[in-house]
């Protein structure tokens, strides 16, 4: 994931919600063993959150 597009805090929060963050924690903070499917799910969730915030303005 491009760090410039999503804050580290948001990425970690979504990963925790999706149950992916345990792998990151186990790997000492590295995202390299997170599957592309899980990364895609994190991005999809971030887009949903962004869309909701735009709709609520």
C-alpha positions in Angstrom: 0.0 0.0 0.0 1.1 3.5 -0.7 1.7 5.2 2.6 0.8 8.6 1.2 -2.8 7.6 0.5 -3.8 6.1 3.8 -2.6 6.9 7.2 -0.8 4.2 9.2 -3.4 4.6 12.0 -6.3 4.0 9.6 -4.6 1.1 7.9 -3.9 -0.5 11.3 -7.5 0.1 12.6 -9.0 -1.5 9.5 -6.6 -4.4 9.6 -7.6 -5.0 13.3 -11.2 -4.9 12.3 -10.7 -7.4 9.5 -8.5 -9.7 11.7 -5.4 -9.1 9.6 -3.3 -7.1 12.1 -2.2 -10.1 14.1 -0.1 -11.2 11.2 1.5 -7.7 10.9 2.2 -7.7 14.7 3.6 -11.2 14.5 6.0 -10.1 11.7 7.2 -7.1 13.8 5.2 -4.5 12.0 5.9 -5.7 8.5 3.1 -6.0 6.0 5.0 -8.2 3.6 3.2 -11.4 4.6 -0.3 -10.0 4.4 -2.0 -11.4 1.3 -3.0 -9.3 -1.6 -6.6 -10.3 -1.0 -6.4 -9.0 2.6 -4.7 -5.8 1.4 -7.5 -5.4 -1.2 -10.1 -5.8 1.5 -8.3 -3.1 3.6 -8.4 -0.7 0.6 -12.0 -1.5 -0.1 -13.0 -0.8 3.5 -11.0 2.5 3.4 -12.9 3.6 0.3 -16.2 2.8 2.0 -15.2 4.9 5.0 -14.1 7.8 2.7 -17.4 7.6 0.7 -19.5 7.7 3.9 -17.6 10.8 5.1 -18.2 12.5 1.8 -21.9 11.6 1.8 -22.3 13.0 5.3 -21.0 16.4 4.4 
